[in-house]
């Protein structure tokens, strides 16, 4: 995080276009355009050839649409802005480019997995294939794919510091810096640490419980008793840590408990003065 720069500075270009900028921008544009053309030809082939008018063809079109959408980002945004290095472009364009591209990439990845399952089903159980991948189920599957992809990409906008955008000067997708001046930034940072650290100990406790519960059975009775109580001890220790982190990472809680004894002393002094 750089306090000397404006918000979203990493998603803008630098002053002056270098030969490297033009080469990389040209490569991004060329590869993206080639991928878009190949994807369009795939869709045309699926539509025109009768043998692909089935669940496999529908899933292939779904995947092709996702790949076309993802590649079109490099044709219409990342390639051109890298080539000319725009310095006054809104950061929201870079964020939007990533969002659109990642959404379509998620669709393509999910559809690619479904195509693999489709082909496996066709070979493993060919007689049940038609009922499993019926027109209705395939349509629902494709609809769920787009909904899941939307849910995945929306998580990048749930928390401001998770937003990602394309950076023309770095030639890649980067995280947008958060606003350190935000009144809740430090509070959110504390809450993040407060919830992360207990999870580390909780994972360790789960591992310990699994290890001792699945240990050797032919052991001495005394050692077996220790093994039996150890998971409980570890679990209670994680509970104690969960409670302690509230005091460690929250100044307000510490001040509250420090203020209680001072308040009692003040009340005693007041009563003595009155008497």
SEKE-614102 format. One record per residue (C-alpha): residue in one letter; x, y, z. Coordinates in Angstrom, 2 decimals. Example, Ala and Ser with C-alpha at 12.3 -4.5 7.8 and 13.67 -1.06 7.14 Angstrom:
2
type = A c1 = 12.30 c2 = -4.50 c3 = 7.80
type = S c1 = 13.67 c2 = -1.06 c3 = 7.14
This chain:
275
type = X c1 = 0.00 c2 = 0.00 c3 = 0.00
type = X c1 = 1.48 c2 = 3.33 c3 = -1.03
type = X c1 = 0.04 c2 = 6.40 c3 = 0.66
type = X c1 = 1.65 c2 = 8.73 c3 = -1.90
type = X c1 = -0.50 c2 = 7.44 c3 = -4.76
type = X c1 = -4.15 c2 = 7.95 c3 = -5.52
type = X c1 = -6.72 c2 = 5.23 c3 = -5.24
type = X c1 = -6.44 c2 = 2.67 c3 = -8.04
type = X c1 = -3.08 c2 = 3.97 c3 = -9.29
type = X c1 = -1.83 c2 = 0.43 c3 = -9.93
type = X c1 = -4.62 c2 = -0.10 c3 = -12.48
type = X c1 = -3.47 c2 = 2.77 c3 = -14.69
type = X c1 = -0.65 c2 = 2.99 c3 = -17.20
type = X c1 = 2.67 c2 = 4.76 c3 = -16.82
type = X c1 = 3.79 c2 = 7.88 c3 = -18.64
type = X c1 = 5.43 c2 = 7.13 c3 = -21.96
type = X c1 = 4.98 c2 = 4.05 c3 = -24.13
type = X c1 = 7.98 c2 = 1.74 c3 = -24.44
type = X c1 = 8.65 c2 = -0.85 c3 = -27.15
type = X c1 = 8.04 c2 = -3.55 c3 = -24.57
type = X c1 = 4.58 c2 = -2.11 c3 = -23.88
type = X c1 = 3.70 c2 = -2.26 c3 = -27.56
type = X c1 = 5.05 c2 = -5.80 c3 = -27.98
type = X c1 = 3.20 c2 = -7.18 c3 = -24.95
type = X c1 = 0.04 c2 = -5.28 c3 = -25.82
type = X c1 = 0.21 c2 = -6.63 c3 = -29.36
type = X c1 = 0.73 c2 = -10.18 c3 = -28.10
type = X c1 = -2.25 c2 = -9.94 c3 = -25.74
type = X c1 = -4.46 c2 = -8.56 c3 = -28.50
type = X c1 = -3.33 c2 = -11.14 c3 = -31.07
type = X c1 = -3.73 c2 = -14.13 c3 = -28.77
type = X c1 = -7.09 c2 = -12.89 c3 = -27.53
type = X c1 = -8.38 c2 = -12.29 c3 = -31.05
type = X c1 = -7.19 c2 = -15.72 c3 = -32.17
type = X c1 = -8.94 c2 = -17.38 c3 = -29.22
type = X c1 = -12.16 c2 = -15.47 c3 = -29.95
type = X c1 = -12.11 c2 = -16.50 c3 = -33.62
type = X c1 = -11.46 c2 = -20.14 c3 = -32.73
type = X c1 = -14.28 c2 = -20.06 c3 = -30.20
type = X c1 = -16.73 c2 = -18.60 c3 = -32.71
type = X c1 = -15.76 c2 = -21.25 c3 = -35.25
type = X c1 = -16.38 c2 = -23.90 c3 = -32.59
type = X c1 = -19.90 c2 = -22.60 c3 = -31.96
type = X c1 = -20.65 c2 = -22.44 c3 = -35.69
type = X c1 = -19.42 c2 = -26.02 c3 = -36.11
type = X c1 = -21.57 c2 = -27.29 c3 = -33.23
type = X c1 = -24.66 c2 = -25.53 c3 = -34.59
type = X c1 = -24.18 c2 = -26.64 c3 = -38.19
type = X c1 = -23.13 c2 = -30.26 c3 = -37.66
type = X c1 = -26.05 c2 = -32.50 c3 = -36.72
type = X c1 = -24.00 c2 = -35.01 c3 = -34.75
type = X c1 = -23.33 c2 = -32.40 c3 = -32.05
type = X c1 = -27.00 c2 = -31.59 c3 = -31.44
type = X c1 = -26.98 c2 = -33.25 c3 = -28.02
type = X c1 = -25.87 c2 = -32.67 c3 = -24.42
type = X c1 = -22.21 c2 = -32.78 c3 = -25.41
type = X c1 = -22.73 c2 = -30.06 c3 = -28.00
type = X c1 = -24.68 c2 = -27.88 c3 = -25.57
type = X c1 = -21.96 c2 = -28.13 c3 = -22.93
type = X c1 = -19.31 c2 = -27.44 c3 = -25.57
type = X c1 = -21.13 c2 = -24.28 c3 = -26.64
type = X c1 = -21.37 c2 = -23.21 c3 = -23.00
type = X c1 = -17.64 c2 = -23.67 c3 = -22.59
type = X c1 = -16.90 c2 = -21.88 c3 = -25.86
type = X c1 = -19.01 c2 = -18.88 c3 = -24.83
type = X c1 = -17.07 c2 = -18.66 c3 = -21.57
type = X c1 = -13.73 c2 = -18.84 c3 = -23.37
type = X c1 = -14.81 c2 = -16.23 c3 = -25.92
type = X c1 = -15.88 c2 = -13.88 c3 = -23.14
type = X c1 = -12.64 c2 = -14.37 c3 = -21.25
type = X c1 = -10.47 c2 = -13.85 c3 = -24.35
type = X c1 = -12.46 c2 = -10.82 c3 = -25.51
type = X c1 = -11.16 c2 = -8.90 c3 = -22.49
type = X c1 = -7.67 c2 = -8.95 c3 = -24.04
type = X c1 = -9.08 c2 = -7.81 c3 = -27.38
type = X c1 = -11.12 c2 = -4.88 c3 = -26.13
type = X c1 = -9.25 c2 = -3.82 c3 = -22.98
type = X c1 = -6.00 c2 = -5.31 c3 = -21.71
type = X c1 = -4.30 c2 = -5.45 c3 = -25.10
type = X c1 = -5.17 c2 = -1.87 c3 = -26.18
type = X c1 = -4.51 c2 = -0.21 c3 = -22.79
type = X c1 = -1.16 c2 = -1.99 c3 = -22.53
type = X c1 = -0.26 c2 = -0.87 c3 = -26.04
type = X c1 = -1.06 c2 = 2.82 c3 = -25.41
type = X c1 = -0.58 c2 = 2.95 c3 = -21.59
type = X c1 = -3.55 c2 = 5.10 c3 = -20.62
type = X c1 = -2.81 c2 = 7.12 c3 = -17.48
type = X c1 = -6.17 c2 = 8.77 c3 = -16.82
type = X c1 = -8.47 c2 = 5.78 c3 = -17.14
type = X c1 = -10.85 c2 = 4.98 c3 = -14.30
type = X c1 = -9.76 c2 = 2.04 c3 = -12.12
type = X c1 = -13.27 c2 = 0.66 c3 = -12.45
type = X c1 = -12.50 c2 = -0.26 c3 = -16.07
type = X c1 = -9.65 c2 = -2.50 c3 = -14.96
type = X c1 = -11.79 c2 = -4.01 c3 = -12.21
type = X c1 = -14.62 c2 = -4.55 c3 = -14.67
type = X c1 = -12.27 c2 = -6.23 c3 = -17.14
type = X c1 = -11.13 c2 = -8.72 c3 = -14.51
type = X c1 = -14.68 c2 = -9.33 c3 = -13.29
type = X c1 = -16.00 c2 = -10.02 c3 = -16.78
type = X c1 = -13.01 c2 = -12.15 c3 = -17.76
type = X c1 = -12.95 c2 = -14.14 c3 = -14.53
type = X c1 = -16.68 c2 = -14.73 c3 = -14.68
type = X c1 = -16.43 c2 = -16.19 c3 = -18.16
type = X c1 = -13.31 c2 = -18.17 c3 = -17.24
type = X c1 = -15.21 c2 = -19.72 c3 = -14.34
type = X c1 = -18.01 c2 = -20.70 c3 = -16.72
type = X c1 = -15.50 c2 = -22.26 c3 = -19.12
type = X c1 = -13.73 c2 = -24.21 c3 = -16.35
type = X c1 = -16.98 c2 = -25.55 c3 = -14.89
type = X c1 = -18.27 c2 = -26.50 c3 = -18.34
type = X c1 = -14.98 c2 = -28.20 c3 = -19.16
type = X c1 = -15.36 c2 = -30.38 c3 = -16.08
type = X c1 = -18.93 c2 = -31.20 c3 = -17.07
type = X c1 = -17.80 c2 = -32.19 c3 = -20.55
type = X c1 = -15.28 c2 = -34.59 c3 = -19.01
type = X c1 = -18.04 c2 = -36.15 c3 = -16.88
type = X c1 = -20.28 c2 = -36.29 c3 = -19.95
type = X c1 = -17.70 c2 = -38.23 c3 = -21.97
type = X c1 = -16.93 c2 = -40.52 c3 = -19.03
type = X c1 = -20.63 c2 = -41.28 c3 = -18.62
type = X c1 = -21.00 c2 = -41.99 c3 = -22.33
type = X c1 = -18.25 c2 = -44.62 c3 = -22.15
type = X c1 = -18.96 c2 = -46.08 c3 = -18.71
type = X c1 = -22.77 c2 = -46.33 c3 = -18.89
type = X c1 = -23.84 c2 = -45.70 c3 = -22.48
type = X c1 = -27.36 c2 = -47.07 c3 = -21.92
type = X c1 = -28.06 c2 = -44.64 c3 = -19.06
type = X c1 = -26.39 c2 = -41.70 c3 = -20.81
type = X c1 = -29.54 c2 = -40.40 c3 = -22.51
type = X c1 = -31.52 c2 = -40.29 c3 = -19.26
type = X c1 = -28.73 c2 = -38.74 c3 = -17.20
type = X c1 = -27.94 c2 = -36.03 c3 = -19.77
type = X c1 = -31.46 c2 = -35.35 c3 = -20.95
type = X c1 = -32.37 c2 = -32.03 c3 = -22.53
type = X c1 = -34.02 c2 = -30.78 c3 = -19.33
type = X c1 = -31.16 c2 = -31.80 c3 = -17.04
type = X c1 = -28.56 c2 = -30.39 c3 = -19.39
type = X c1 = -30.38 c2 = -27.06 c3 = -19.52
type = X c1 = -30.57 c2 = -26.95 c3 = -15.72
type = X c1 = -26.89 c2 = -27.89 c3 = -15.47
type = X c1 = -25.87 c2 = -25.05 c3 = -17.78
type = X c1 = -28.04 c2 = -22.60 c3 = -15.85
type = X c1 = -26.49 c2 = -23.68 c3 = -12.55
type = X c1 = -23.04 c2 = -23.25 c3 = -14.10
type = X c1 = -23.66 c2 = -19.58 c3 = -14.85
type = X c1 = -25.17 c2 = -18.98 c3 = -11.41
type = X c1 = -22.21 c2 = -20.60 c3 = -9.65
type = X c1 = -19.76 c2 = -18.59 c3 = -11.77
type = X c1 = -21.57 c2 = -15.39 c3 = -10.79
type = X c1 = -21.37 c2 = -16.38 c3 = -7.12
type = X c1 = -17.64 c2 = -17.06 c3 = -7.43
type = X c1 = -16.78 c2 = -13.73 c3 = -9.03
type = X c1 = -19.05 c2 = -11.77 c3 = -6.67
type = X c1 = -16.84 c2 = -12.79 c3 = -3.75
type = X c1 = -14.13 c2 = -10.50 c3 = -5.11
type = X c1 = -16.47 c2 = -7.56 c3 = -4.47
type = X c1 = -17.73 c2 = -8.65 c3 = -1.05
type = X c1 = -14.70 c2 = -7.04 c3 = 0.63
type = X c1 = -13.12 c2 = -3.90 c3 = -0.92
type = X c1 = -9.53 c2 = -5.09 c3 = -0.43
type = X c1 = -10.28 c2 = -8.20 c3 = -2.51
type = X c1 = -10.98 c2 = -6.28 c3 = -5.72
type = X c1 = -8.72 c2 = -7.22 c3 = -8.62
type = X c1 = -8.12 c2 = -5.35 c3 = -11.87
type = X c1 = -5.85 c2 = -5.37 c3 = -14.89
type = X c1 = -2.69 c2 = -3.27 c3 = -14.58
type = X c1 = -1.32 c2 = -2.02 c3 = -17.94
type = X c1 = 2.08 c2 = -1.20 c3 = -16.47
type = X c1 = 2.46 c2 = -4.60 c3 = -14.77
type = X c1 = 0.86 c2 = -6.57 c3 = -17.62
type = X c1 = -1.21 c2 = -8.68 c3 = -15.22
type = X c1 = -4.17 c2 = -8.75 c3 = -12.87
type = X c1 = -3.32 c2 = -7.19 c3 = -9.50
type = X c1 = -5.14 c2 = -6.51 c3 = -6.26
type = X c1 = -6.36 c2 = -2.95 c3 = -5.88
type = X c1 = -4.87 c2 = -1.25 c3 = -2.83
type = X c1 = -7.22 c2 = -0.53 c3 = 0.04
type = X c1 = -7.78 c2 = 2.91 c3 = 1.46
type = X c1 = -5.66 c2 = 3.20 c3 = 4.59
type = X c1 = -7.53 c2 = 6.39 c3 = 5.49
type = X c1 = -10.79 c2 = 4.47 c3 = 5.76
type = X c1 = -12.12 c2 = 4.73 c3 = 9.34
type = X c1 = -12.76 c2 = 0.98 c3 = 9.46
type = X c1 = -9.57 c2 = -0.23 c3 = 7.77
type = X c1 = -7.56 c2 = -0.82 c3 = 10.95
type = X c1 = -10.60 c2 = -2.28 c3 = 12.66
type = X c1 = -11.14 c2 = -4.75 c3 = 9.82
type = X c1 = -7.45 c2 = -5.63 c3 = 9.91
type = X c1 = -7.67 c2 = -6.42 c3 = 13.61
type = X c1 = -10.79 c2 = -8.51 c3 = 13.12
type = X c1 = -9.04 c2 = -10.43 c3 = 10.35
type = X c1 = -6.15 c2 = -11.34 c3 = 12.63
type = X c1 = -8.55 c2 = -12.05 c3 = 15.47
type = X c1 = -10.41 c2 = -14.64 c3 = 13.41
type = X c1 = -7.39 c2 = -16.09 c3 = 11.58
type = X c1 = -5.19 c2 = -16.96 c3 = 14.54
type = X c1 = -7.80 c2 = -19.10 c3 = 16.36
type = X c1 = -8.35 c2 = -21.03 c3 = 13.14
type = X c1 = -4.68 c2 = -22.05 c3 = 13.13
type = X c1 = -4.98 c2 = -23.51 c3 = 16.61
type = X c1 = -8.33 c2 = -25.09 c3 = 15.76
type = X c1 = -6.82 c2 = -26.92 c3 = 12.77
type = X c1 = -4.02 c2 = -28.13 c3 = 15.03
type = X c1 = -6.58 c2 = -29.34 c3 = 17.56
type = X c1 = -8.51 c2 = -31.23 c3 = 14.90
type = X c1 = -5.33 c2 = -32.87 c3 = 13.64
type = X c1 = -4.38 c2 = -33.87 c3 = 17.19
type = X c1 = -7.83 c2 = -35.34 c3 = 17.87
type = X c1 = -7.74 c2 = -37.37 c3 = 14.65
type = X c1 = -4.20 c2 = -38.56 c3 = 15.39
type = X c1 = -4.95 c2 = -39.80 c3 = 18.90
type = X c1 = -8.35 c2 = -41.24 c3 = 18.07
type = X c1 = -6.85 c2 = -43.32 c3 = 15.25
type = X c1 = -3.68 c2 = -44.32 c3 = 17.08
type = X c1 = -2.56 c2 = -47.76 c3 = 18.10
type = X c1 = -5.05 c2 = -49.76 c3 = 20.14
type = X c1 = -2.61 c2 = -52.24 c3 = 21.71
type = X c1 = -0.97 c2 = -49.89 c3 = 24.19
type = X c1 = -0.56 c2 = -49.73 c3 = 27.94
type = X c1 = -3.63 c2 = -48.72 c3 = 29.96
type = X c1 = -1.92 c2 = -45.67 c3 = 31.47
type = X c1 = -0.77 c2 = -44.43 c3 = 28.10
type = X c1 = -4.21 c2 = -45.14 c3 = 26.67
type = X c1 = -5.77 c2 = -42.97 c3 = 29.37
type = X c1 = -3.43 c2 = -40.12 c3 = 28.52
type = X c1 = -4.24 c2 = -40.52 c3 = 24.86
type = X c1 = -7.94 c2 = -40.39 c3 = 25.66
type = X c1 = -7.79 c2 = -37.16 c3 = 27.64
type = X c1 = -5.32 c2 = -35.35 c3 = 25.40
type = X c1 = -7.86 c2 = -34.47 c3 = 22.64
type = X c1 = -10.10 c2 = -32.92 c3 = 25.30
type = X c1 = -7.19 c2 = -30.90 c3 = 26.67
type = X c1 = -6.24 c2 = -29.66 c3 = 23.21
type = X c1 = -9.82 c2 = -28.74 c3 = 22.37
type = X c1 = -10.25 c2 = -26.81 c3 = 25.62
type = X c1 = -6.95 c2 = -25.08 c3 = 24.94
type = X c1 = -8.27 c2 = -23.88 c3 = 21.59
type = X c1 = -11.38 c2 = -22.57 c3 = 23.35
type = X c1 = -9.19 c2 = -20.62 c3 = 25.77
type = X c1 = -7.21 c2 = -19.15 c3 = 22.89
type = X c1 = -10.45 c2 = -18.17 c3 = 21.14
type = X c1 = -11.40 c2 = -16.18 c3 = 24.24
type = X c1 = -7.96 c2 = -14.65 c3 = 24.80
type = X c1 = -7.64 c2 = -13.20 c3 = 21.30
type = X c1 = -10.56 c2 = -10.91 c3 = 22.07
type = X c1 = -8.41 c2 = -9.23 c3 = 24.71
type = X c1 = -5.21 c2 = -9.28 c3 = 22.65
type = X c1 = -6.56 c2 = -7.60 c3 = 19.52
type = X c1 = -9.16 c2 = -5.24 c3 = 20.99
type = X c1 = -7.93 c2 = -2.25 c3 = 22.93
type = X c1 = -11.50 c2 = -1.35 c3 = 23.87
type = X c1 = -11.92 c2 = -4.60 c3 = 25.82
type = X c1 = -8.64 c2 = -4.14 c3 = 27.68
type = X c1 = -9.52 c2 = -0.57 c3 = 28.59
type = X c1 = -12.91 c2 = -1.69 c3 = 29.87
type = X c1 = -11.42 c2 = -4.14 c3 = 32.37
type = X c1 = -8.70 c2 = -1.68 c3 = 33.41
type = X c1 = -11.33 c2 = 0.97 c3 = 34.05
type = X c1 = -13.36 c2 = -1.21 c3 = 36.46
type = X c1 = -10.76 c2 = -1.26 c3 = 39.30
type = X c1 = -10.14 c2 = 2.46 c3 = 38.84
type = X c1 = -13.86 c2 = 3.12 c3 = 39.12
type = X c1 = -14.08 c2 = 1.15 c3 = 42.37
type = X c1 = -11.15 c2 = 3.06 c3 = 43.88
type = X c1 = -12.76 c2 = 6.34 c3 = 42.84
type = X c1 = -16.04 c2 = 5.36 c3 = 44.53
type = X c1 = -14.22 c2 = 4.39 c3 = 47.77
type = X c1 = -12.41 c2 = 7.73 c3 = 47.85
type = X c1 = -15.68 c2 = 9.55 c3 = 47.28
type = X c1 = -17.33 c2 = 7.72 c3 = 50.20
type = X c1 = -14.40 c2 = 8.46 c3 = 52.51
type = X c1 = -14.48 c2 = 12.12 c3 = 51.59
type = X c1 = -18.20 c2 = 12.29 c3 = 52.26
type = X c1 = -17.80 c2 = 10.71 c3 = 55.70
